[in-house]
Amino acid sequence: MSDDTLRIDRSAKTLRTLALERMREAIMDFHFQPGERLVERPLCDQLGVSRSVVREVLRQLEAEGLVQMIPGHGPAVAKPDLGRTDEIYELRALLEGIAARACAMSATNAQLALLDSALANLVEAWASGKPAEVMRATTKFYEVLFEAADKRVAWEIVIGLNVRINQLRSMTILSANRRGPAIAEMTEIMDAVRSRKPDEAEAAARRHVESAWQIARDRLRLDLL
């Protein structure tokens, strides 16, 4: 075995990562519409990368649930499944409610400070109007919440669930008049946690998920008409 066999190609990895991030954001920003075919050659030109990189990116996006392979047609932007997402949001509401309750009961002052900071960053992300930024900040807020609640296994499950519905989450962010209610809902969770009110924290967390799902459900049904 030569010395170069295990050498990491840093430039190729960086290029793939950048292309993946760009495609993921393009799908969540609806630059590519649900059901739209994703043809390799035009994507190579648009991204400025090789066909092999595009193929790797599409495979990763398929694993994330953002792309689906259509027999005889190739890759296309995935269309959300209403029946499946009902269950996903139901599980999210349950797990996030449990985490909020536990956080209200056991979070340290230092953890509450981290949660306050994460909420402030989330408010700034909403002001940007960019779904990808909002989703990243939301993920960070909940990561801190679940960590403070000592619910690491539950957090891993939530991450897996969110991958399946990233498009729908983006839909809710882009919906008219969602910003104000979303910030109010997250602030309500934070206030209950800070006040050490587990029942209220759990209820607020569940309401936030249910509110987002109602908006996404309405949007999805319109798209299916």
Stockholm file with secondary structure:
# STOCKHOLM 1.0

chainA/1-225         MSDDTLRIDRSAKTLRTLALERMREAIMDFHFQPGERLVERPLCDQLGVSRSVVREVLRQLEAEGLVQMIPGHGPAVAKPDLGRTDEIYELRALLEGIAARACAMSATNAQLALLDSALANLVEAWASGKPAEVMRATTKFYEVLFEAADKRVAWEIVIGLNVRINQLRSMTILSANRRGPAIAEMTEIMDAVRSRKPDEAEAAARRHVESAWQIARDRLRLDLL
#=GR chainA/1-225 SS CCTTTTCCCHHHHHHHHHHHHHHHHHHHTTSSCTTCBCCHHHHHHHHTCCHHHHHHHHHHHHHTTSEEEETTTEEEECCCCHHHHHHHHHHHHHHHHHHHHHHHHHCCHHHHHHHHHHHHHHHHHHHHTCHHHHHHHHHHHHHHHHHHHTCHHHHHHHHHHHHHTHHHHHHHHHSTTCHHHHHHHHHHHHHHHHTTCHHHHHHHHHHHHHHHHHHHHHHHHHHHC
#=GC SS_cons         CCTTTTCCCHHHHHHHHHHHHHHHHHHHTTSSCTTCBCCHHHHHHHHTCCHHHHHHHHHHHHHTTSEEEETTTEEEECCCCHHHHHHHHHHHHHHHHHHHHHHHHHCCHHHHHHHHHHHHHHHHHHHHTCHHHHHHHHHHHHHHHHHHHTCHHHHHHHHHHHHHTHHHHHHHHHSTTCHHHHHHHHHHHHHHHHTTCHHHHHHHHHHHHHHHHHHHHHHHHHHHC
//
